[in-house]
């Protein structure tokens, strides 16, 4: 089984490409802002050329914003037929595009930024990266965060479970102490200490009087 060994001072080498993540986020964000500016620019040109009330570029930009955002104050309006047709076509295409672009900006900045920027080991393995993985698993072992029968492996081997825990903790999704609590729950459910949950464990818990809580919505009862 894995033995917890004393480690030398950890090397100051990052496993995750944080600079690359920041560049990727910046590129996506600037791309969305650029698309928004292009859309506003095109609509401003249409307004400046065709809408009689838009006598300045400032008025044209204002008209574009209130039109694309569907606010429509009505203080600047197209009067000629060709202006109305042009503004109508621009609104028909521009309003949904405007909404999509704004949604993308919000998604990048707030919504799915965390999921899209999940830190993973990039650029393959190096000795320094592997050392950090081993150091983490030693910390995991010292904290008692394995189950009642952990998978046997050498210290220089990283199991999928250990790698998953490493990624989740480094992304601040979970802590080693929380992993310990979860694995203690697993150990409690593993009545025969086999290291896996199986039908024998279910039968033993049923013998002890285990039942589902009120309102539990499970699958069709097994026969």
C-alpha positions as CSV (number, residue, x, y, z in Angstrom):
1,X,0.0,0.0,0.0
2,X,1.0,3.6,-0.4
3,X,3.4,4.8,2.3
4,X,3.5,8.4,3.5
5,X,7.1,9.5,3.1
6,X,8.9,12.7,4.0
7,X,9.3,14.9,1.0
8,X,12.0,17.4,0.0
9,X,11.0,21.0,-0.4
10,X,8.5,21.2,-3.3
11,X,9.8,22.8,-6.4
12,X,8.2,26.1,-7.5
13,X,6.9,24.8,-10.8
14,X,3.2,25.2,-11.7
15,X,1.2,22.3,-13.0
16,X,-1.5,24.5,-14.6
17,X,-0.9,27.0,-17.4
18,X,-2.5,29.9,-15.6
19,X,-1.0,32.4,-18.0
20,X,-2.5,30.5,-20.9
21,X,-5.9,30.5,-19.2
22,X,-5.8,34.2,-18.8
23,X,-4.8,34.7,-22.4
24,X,-7.7,32.5,-23.5
25,X,-10.2,34.3,-21.3
26,X,-8.9,37.7,-22.6
27,X,-9.1,36.6,-26.2
28,X,-12.7,35.4,-25.8
29,X,-13.7,38.5,-23.9
30,X,-12.1,40.9,-26.4
31,X,-13.6,38.9,-29.3
32,X,-17.1,39.4,-27.9
33,X,-16.5,43.1,-27.2
34,X,-15.2,43.5,-30.8
35,X,-18.3,41.8,-32.2
36,X,-20.5,44.2,-30.2
37,X,-18.6,47.2,-31.4
38,X,-18.8,46.0,-35.0
39,X,-22.6,45.6,-34.7
40,X,-23.0,49.0,-33.2
41,X,-20.8,50.5,-35.8
42,X,-22.8,49.0,-38.7
43,X,-26.1,50.1,-37.2
44,X,-24.7,53.6,-36.6
45,X,-23.6,54.0,-40.2
46,X,-27.1,52.9,-41.4
47,X,-28.7,55.4,-39.0
48,X,-26.3,58.2,-39.9
49,X,-27.0,57.7,-43.6
50,X,-30.8,57.0,-43.6
51,X,-32.4,58.3,-40.5
52,X,-33.1,62.0,-40.9
53,X,-33.0,62.8,-37.1
54,X,-29.5,61.3,-36.8
55,X,-27.5,64.4,-37.8
56,X,-24.4,63.5,-35.8
57,X,-22.5,60.3,-35.1
58,X,-23.4,60.6,-31.4
59,X,-27.1,60.6,-32.3
60,X,-26.5,57.6,-34.6
61,X,-24.8,55.6,-31.9
62,X,-27.6,56.5,-29.4
63,X,-30.2,55.5,-31.9
64,X,-28.4,52.2,-32.5
65,X,-28.2,51.4,-28.8
66,X,-31.8,52.1,-28.0
67,X,-33.0,50.2,-31.1
68,X,-30.9,47.1,-30.6
69,X,-31.7,47.0,-26.9
70,X,-35.4,47.3,-27.8
71,X,-35.8,50.3,-25.5
72,X,-37.0,52.6,-28.4
73,X,-37.6,55.9,-26.8
74,X,-39.1,57.3,-30.0
75,X,-37.2,60.6,-29.9
76,X,-35.3,59.7,-33.0
77,X,-37.3,58.0,-35.7
78,X,-36.9,57.1,-39.4
79,X,-39.4,59.0,-41.6
80,X,-38.7,58.0,-45.2
81,X,-39.9,54.6,-46.5
82,X,-36.4,53.4,-47.3
83,X,-35.2,54.5,-43.9
84,X,-38.0,52.5,-42.2
85,X,-37.2,49.4,-44.3
86,X,-33.5,49.7,-43.6
87,X,-34.0,50.2,-39.9
88,X,-36.5,47.4,-39.8
89,X,-34.1,45.0,-41.5
90,X,-31.3,46.1,-39.2
91,X,-33.5,45.5,-36.1
92,X,-34.7,42.1,-37.4
93,X,-31.1,40.9,-37.7
94,X,-29.3,43.1,-35.2
95,X,-31.6,42.6,-32.1
96,X,-31.1,38.8,-31.8
97,X,-27.4,39.2,-32.6
98,X,-27.1,41.9,-30.0
99,X,-28.7,39.6,-27.4
100,X,-26.4,36.7,-28.4
101,X,-23.3,38.9,-28.1
102,X,-24.4,40.4,-24.7
103,X,-25.2,36.9,-23.5
104,X,-21.7,35.7,-24.6
105,X,-20.1,38.5,-22.7
106,X,-22.0,37.7,-19.5
107,X,-21.2,34.0,-20.0
108,X,-17.5,34.6,-20.3
109,X,-17.4,37.1,-17.4
110,X,-19.8,35.4,-14.9
111,X,-21.8,32.4,-16.1
112,X,-19.7,29.6,-17.5
113,X,-16.3,31.1,-17.0
114,X,-15.4,28.7,-14.2
115,X,-16.4,25.6,-16.1
116,X,-14.6,26.7,-19.3
117,X,-11.5,27.7,-17.3
118,X,-11.2,24.5,-15.3
119,X,-7.5,24.0,-14.6
120,X,-6.1,20.8,-16.0
121,X,-2.6,19.5,-16.5
122,X,-1.4,20.9,-19.8
123,X,1.6,20.2,-22.0
124,X,2.0,16.6,-20.9
125,X,3.9,15.4,-17.8
126,X,7.3,16.5,-16.6
127,X,9.3,15.5,-13.5
128,X,8.2,18.6,-11.8
129,X,4.5,18.1,-12.5
130,X,4.7,14.5,-11.4
131,X,6.4,15.5,-8.2
132,X,3.5,17.8,-7.4
133,X,1.0,15.0,-8.0
134,X,3.0,12.7,-5.7
135,X,3.2,15.4,-3.0
136,X,-0.6,15.8,-3.2
137,X,-1.2,12.1,-2.8
138,X,1.1,12.0,0.2
139,X,-1.0,14.8,1.7
140,X,-4.1,12.8,0.9
141,X,-2.8,9.8,2.7
142,X,-1.7,11.7,5.8
143,X,-5.2,13.3,6.0
144,X,-6.8,9.8,6.0
145,X,-8.8,10.7,2.9
146,X,-8.7,7.2,1.4
147,X,-11.4,4.6,1.9
148,X,-11.3,1.5,4.1
149,X,-9.4,-0.5,1.4
150,X,-7.5,1.9,-0.8
151,X,-6.3,0.7,-4.2
152,X,-2.8,-0.6,-3.7
153,X,-0.2,1.3,-5.7
154,X,3.4,2.4,-5.5
155,X,4.1,5.9,-4.3
156,X,5.3,6.7,-7.9
157,X,1.9,5.7,-9.3
158,X,-1.1,8.0,-9.5
159,X,-4.6,6.4,-9.7
160,X,-7.6,8.0,-11.4
161,X,-9.1,8.6,-8.0
162,X,-6.0,10.5,-6.9
163,X,-5.8,12.5,-10.1
164,X,-9.5,13.5,-9.8
165,X,-9.0,14.6,-6.2
166,X,-5.9,16.6,-7.3
167,X,-7.8,18.5,-10.1
168,X,-10.8,19.2,-7.9
169,X,-8.8,20.5,-5.0
170,X,-6.5,22.6,-7.2
171,X,-9.6,24.2,-8.7
172,X,-11.0,25.0,-5.2
173,X,-14.0,22.7,-5.9
174,X,-13.4,20.6,-2.8
175,X,-10.8,20.4,0.0
176,X,-8.9,17.4,1.3
177,X,-10.9,17.6,4.5
178,X,-14.1,17.4,2.5
179,X,-12.7,14.4,0.6
180,X,-12.0,12.8,4.0
181,X,-15.6,13.3,5.1
182,X,-16.9,11.8,1.8
183,X,-14.6,8.8,2.0
184,X,-15.6,8.2,5.7
185,X,-19.2,8.0,4.5
186,X,-18.1,5.5,1.8
187,X,-16.3,3.4,4.5
188,X,-19.4,3.5,6.7
189,X,-21.5,2.1,3.8
190,X,-18.9,-0.5,2.9
191,X,-20.0,-3.0,5.6
192,X,-17.7,-5.8,4.5
193,X,-14.7,-3.5,3.9
194,X,-14.2,-4.8,0.4
195,X,-13.4,-1.4,-1.0
196,X,-16.4,-1.4,-3.2
197,X,-20.2,-0.9,-2.7
198,X,-22.1,-4.0,-3.8
199,X,-25.3,-5.9,-3.2
200,X,-23.9,-7.6,-0.1
201,X,-23.6,-4.1,1.5
202,X,-27.3,-3.3,0.5
203,X,-28.5,-6.6,2.0
204,X,-26.6,-5.9,5.2
205,X,-28.0,-2.4,5.5
206,X,-31.5,-3.7,4.9
207,X,-31.0,-6.2,7.6
208,X,-30.0,-3.3,9.9
209,X,-33.3,-1.6,9.0
210,X,-32.2,0.9,6.5
211,X,-34.9,2.6,4.5
212,X,-35.4,5.5,2.1
213,X,-36.4,8.9,3.5
214,X,-39.8,10.3,3.0
215,X,-40.2,11.8,-0.5
216,X,-37.3,9.9,-1.9
217,X,-37.7,9.6,-5.7
218,X,-35.7,6.6,-6.8
219,X,-35.9,4.1,-9.7
220,X,-38.4,1.3,-9.9
221,X,-37.9,-1.0,-6.8
222,X,-35.6,-4.0,-7.6
223,X,-37.0,-7.4,-7.5
